[in-house]
Amino acid sequence: VIFIEALAYSFHLGSDKNRKNSVRKMADKNKSGTTSLSNNAIQNAQMLSRVDKHNYRKYDNDQEDIIIIKGSSSIVDDVKELYKREFEKARLEYNEKQFRDDRKIDNYFNHISNSSKSDLACEVIIELGDKKYWDTKEDDYKRRMTNVYQKQVEDLESVVPSFKIRSAIIHYDETSPHLHIVGVPIKEGNKNGMS
């Protein structure tokens, strides 16, 4: 008989609360330059760059305690590549229908990044357990979460295939091991704008 302890499961998805000026001011005080709030809608390239620095620990070059499950060493490059791969055909089709040059879209990544109405990407944070649970565990035990979080990424891609994951990184340097996922939700068949 195996005793399995009940663990808290936390799944945070981006929201609009980080658009507030008070939250953005808070980010300036953080070492990583990102908000300390768990819900991170990523509105533009500047915020994506901050997420990149935080998730990869680029602000202190201490990457020993992160595990990259998916993506390269740059979330910004990964998301740009996703935009090119996923939206280029629709962008070209959209531009062909435009009679005025000022309505054409040169670069969809930049177009969305400069829009105040759209988010460029979003971040999901998954955490199992709480501080009380993880305080009693050794590092080797915590590192077993790598397999659990790899499976979480696979399952999320399977359950929500329209959410294109470009980065998945585990942090082992904080109170509890947790997973940062950055992706872009994609909707096809739009009647207005790009399909």
C-alpha positions as CSV (number, residue, x, y, z in Angstrom):
1,V,0.0,0.0,0.0
2,I,1.3,3.4,-1.0
3,F,0.3,6.5,0.9
4,I,-0.2,9.4,-1.3
5,E,-0.4,12.8,0.3
6,A,-3.0,15.3,-0.9
7,L,-1.3,18.2,-2.5
8,A,-2.6,21.7,-3.3
9,Y,-2.7,22.3,-7.1
10,S,-2.4,25.8,-8.4
11,F,-3.0,26.8,-12.0
12,H,-2.7,30.5,-12.7
13,L,-3.7,32.0,-16.1
14,G,-3.1,35.5,-17.4
15,S,-5.6,38.2,-16.7
16,D,-5.9,41.9,-17.3
17,K,-4.9,42.9,-13.7
18,N,-1.3,43.5,-14.7
19,R,-2.4,46.3,-17.1
20,K,-2.8,48.6,-14.0
21,N,-0.1,51.2,-13.5
22,S,0.2,50.3,-9.9
23,V,1.2,46.7,-10.8
24,R,3.7,47.9,-13.4
25,K,5.3,50.2,-10.8
26,M,5.6,47.2,-8.6
27,A,7.6,45.4,-11.3
28,D,10.2,48.2,-11.3
29,K,11.1,47.3,-7.7
30,N,11.5,43.5,-8.4
31,K,15.0,42.2,-9.2
32,S,13.6,40.4,-12.3
33,G,11.6,43.4,-13.5
34,T,8.4,41.4,-13.7
35,T,5.3,41.7,-11.5
36,S,5.1,39.5,-8.4
37,L,1.5,38.7,-9.2
38,S,0.9,35.2,-10.4
39,N,-1.4,36.1,-13.3
40,N,0.7,37.4,-16.2
41,A,-1.0,38.4,-19.4
42,I,1.9,39.5,-21.6
43,Q,0.8,42.6,-23.5
44,N,3.9,43.5,-25.6
45,A,7.5,42.7,-26.5
46,Q,8.9,44.6,-23.5
47,M,6.8,42.5,-21.1
48,L,7.8,39.4,-23.0
49,S,11.5,40.3,-22.6
50,R,10.9,40.8,-18.8
51,V,9.3,37.3,-18.6
52,D,12.3,35.9,-20.6
53,K,14.7,37.5,-18.1
54,H,12.7,36.2,-15.1
55,N,12.0,32.7,-16.3
56,Y,15.6,32.0,-17.6
57,R,17.1,33.8,-14.6
58,K,19.0,36.1,-17.0
59,Y,19.1,38.9,-14.4
60,D,21.6,37.0,-12.3
61,N,22.9,34.3,-14.8
62,D,22.0,31.7,-12.2
63,Q,20.5,29.0,-14.3
64,E,21.5,25.9,-12.3
65,D,18.1,25.7,-10.6
66,I,15.9,25.9,-13.7
67,I,15.0,23.1,-16.1
68,I,13.9,23.9,-19.6
69,I,11.2,21.4,-20.7
70,K,10.3,23.2,-23.9
71,G,11.8,26.0,-25.9
72,S,15.2,27.5,-26.6
73,S,17.2,29.9,-24.5
74,S,15.0,32.8,-25.6
75,I,11.3,33.1,-25.0
76,V,11.2,36.2,-27.2
77,D,12.8,34.4,-30.2
78,D,10.5,31.4,-29.6
79,V,7.4,33.5,-29.6
80,K,8.5,35.5,-32.7
81,E,9.1,32.2,-34.5
82,L,5.6,31.0,-33.5
83,Y,4.0,34.2,-34.8
84,K,5.8,33.7,-38.1
85,R,4.9,30.0,-38.4
86,E,1.3,30.3,-37.2
87,F,0.2,33.7,-38.6
88,E,2.2,34.4,-41.8
89,K,-0.1,32.8,-44.2
90,A,-3.2,34.6,-42.7
91,R,-1.2,37.9,-42.7
92,L,-0.4,37.6,-46.4
93,E,-4.0,36.7,-47.2
94,Y,-5.3,39.6,-45.2
95,N,-2.8,42.0,-46.9
96,E,-4.0,40.8,-50.4
97,K,-7.5,42.0,-49.6
98,Q,-6.4,45.5,-48.5
99,F,-6.7,48.3,-50.9
100,R,-5.0,50.8,-48.6
101,D,-1.3,50.3,-47.7
102,D,-1.9,51.8,-44.2
103,R,-4.2,48.9,-43.4
104,K,-1.6,46.2,-44.3
105,I,0.3,44.4,-41.6
106,D,4.1,44.2,-42.1
107,N,4.9,42.1,-39.1
108,Y,2.1,40.5,-37.0
109,F,4.3,40.1,-33.9
110,N,5.1,43.8,-33.9
111,H,1.4,44.6,-34.8
112,I,0.1,42.8,-31.7
113,S,2.9,44.0,-29.5
114,N,2.0,47.6,-30.4
115,S,-1.8,47.1,-29.9
116,S,-3.3,48.2,-26.6
117,K,-6.3,45.9,-27.3
118,S,-4.5,42.5,-27.6
119,D,-2.1,40.4,-25.6
120,L,1.0,39.1,-27.3
121,A,1.1,35.9,-25.3
122,C,0.2,34.6,-21.9
123,E,1.8,32.8,-19.1
124,V,0.5,29.9,-17.1
125,I,2.1,28.9,-13.8
126,I,1.5,25.5,-12.4
127,E,2.5,24.6,-8.8
128,L,1.9,21.4,-6.8
129,G,2.1,21.6,-3.0
130,D,2.7,24.6,-0.8
131,K,5.5,26.0,1.3
132,K,4.7,23.9,4.3
133,Y,4.9,20.7,2.2
134,W,8.1,21.6,0.3
135,D,10.0,23.0,3.4
136,T,10.5,19.4,4.6
137,K,11.8,18.0,1.3
138,E,15.3,17.6,0.1
139,D,16.5,19.0,-3.3
140,D,16.7,15.5,-4.8
141,Y,13.0,14.9,-3.9
142,K,12.0,18.2,-5.3
143,R,13.7,17.5,-8.6
144,R,11.4,14.5,-9.1
145,M,8.8,17.1,-10.1
146,T,10.6,17.3,-13.5
147,N,8.7,14.3,-14.8
148,V,5.4,15.5,-13.3
149,Y,5.7,18.9,-15.0
150,Q,6.8,17.3,-18.3
151,K,3.6,15.3,-18.3
152,Q,1.6,18.5,-17.4
153,V,2.9,20.2,-20.5
154,E,2.1,17.1,-22.7
155,D,-1.4,16.9,-21.2
156,L,-2.0,20.7,-21.7
157,E,-1.0,20.5,-25.3
158,S,-3.3,17.5,-25.8
159,V,-6.3,19.0,-24.0
160,V,-5.9,22.5,-25.4
161,P,-4.3,22.2,-28.8
162,S,-5.2,25.8,-29.8
163,F,-2.8,27.0,-27.0
164,K,0.6,26.9,-28.6
165,I,3.2,26.4,-25.9
166,R,6.6,28.0,-26.8
167,S,8.3,27.8,-23.4
168,A,8.1,25.6,-20.4
169,I,10.6,26.1,-17.5
170,I,10.7,24.7,-14.0
171,H,12.0,26.8,-11.2
172,Y,13.7,24.9,-8.3
173,D,15.2,28.0,-6.7
174,E,12.1,29.2,-4.9
175,T,10.0,27.9,-2.0
176,S,8.3,25.2,-4.1
177,P,9.1,23.8,-7.5
178,H,6.8,25.4,-10.1
179,L,6.4,25.5,-13.8
180,H,6.2,28.6,-16.0
181,I,4.5,28.1,-19.4
182,V,4.4,30.8,-22.1
183,G,2.2,30.3,-25.1
184,V,-0.2,31.9,-27.5
185,P,-3.8,31.0,-27.8
186,I,-4.9,30.8,-31.5
187,K,-8.4,31.1,-32.9
188,E,-9.0,30.2,-36.6
189,G,-11.8,31.2,-38.9
190,N,-12.2,34.8,-37.8
191,K,-14.5,36.8,-40.1
192,N,-13.1,40.2,-39.3
193,G,-9.4,41.0,-39.7
194,M,-7.0,38.1,-40.2
195,S,-8.6,34.6,-40.5
